Amino acid sequence: MNDQPFLDKVDALEFYVGSAKHWAYFHKNAMGFDMVGYSGPETGVRDRVSYLMQQGEVKIKLTSFITQDSEIGNHFKVHGDGIKDISIRVEDVDESVAAIEKRGIVKPGKISKIETGNGKLRASVIRSYGDTVHTLTDYSDYNSELPPGYDYVESRGKSSGIKKIDHVVGNVEDSKMDYWVNYYVKGLDFKQLISFDDKDISTKYSALRSKVVHYNNRKIIFPINEPALGLKKSQIQEFLDYYNSPGAQHAALLTDDIIKTVSQMKERGVEFLPTPPSYYETLKDRVGSIDEDIEKLKKLDILVDRDEDGYLLQIFTKPMGDRPTFFYEIIQRKGGTSFGKGNFKALFESIEQEQAKRGNL
Ligand code: FE2
């Protein structure tokens, strides 16, 4: 029997948050997502409200609790706002589950089936790092992009040019990175992409180790970080301390015009990490010639990195919630297939300035 789970791509990110309404407002009005679905008491769901947001192929569910005894409320109390579910689309959930069981490392949950007027949606939940899960979702007998329990809403944002999810990064505990790489590679048939050690990604103060796993020709990319020792606390350890467990650190959203995307988001109130001005003085020496005007990049704090395949442009938001945990990355790839290793130093210096302001450095 086959032991390939035939995963397709990331289907959606579901956040458990303290106030879904406000997160939805921000995703729509600051980040340019459309609100396309709503689920709550009005749609027959008694214990939660959830907004389905979409931009390009990116689907985000923003879910909050409305009752006292709630799994979502408990999750929020422990972790604050964060990603609960990085769901993955599969062609045939029976085959996927059988293949994963055969591989013997990951235990898929019982296959659930929800029938609505749109057909049957079938899914199985697998647990990943911390309280994070992957819901393997099979749409093959289901005729709608709207999940069960959601009503269609048409509330359009002004698109900022986001096309799809490029990668989703997990932060795990010290010395657990290889455990989770094995979980994805041996348990789910992912391939490992590259690795670099903490000498590559460190500043004077804090460091991390990172490995990248991917599936289906990079349609699904999950880098995994663990803290490494520096003179002061690693930013990964700060995440773990505030999230109270491993969890999703950032999701990178792909655009094909980062200058437009970031200009628009900044105008509408999305806060990005500042970049030290000195970064741009040495940029040309580091990455060679690029199509973009460096002055424009500097004005917007956009970072550039080059690898053997080309270059990429990227920028990181400040944390999206109250705790210094989850943030977004905006990324544009111009041939570059890596993740901005050369920018870690510049990024770290910037993150550490913020960390120092919070008294955690
Ligand atoms: Fe990233």
Residues whose N, C-alpha, C, O or C-beta is under 5 A from the ligand:
A	BS01	FE2	A252 E329 F339
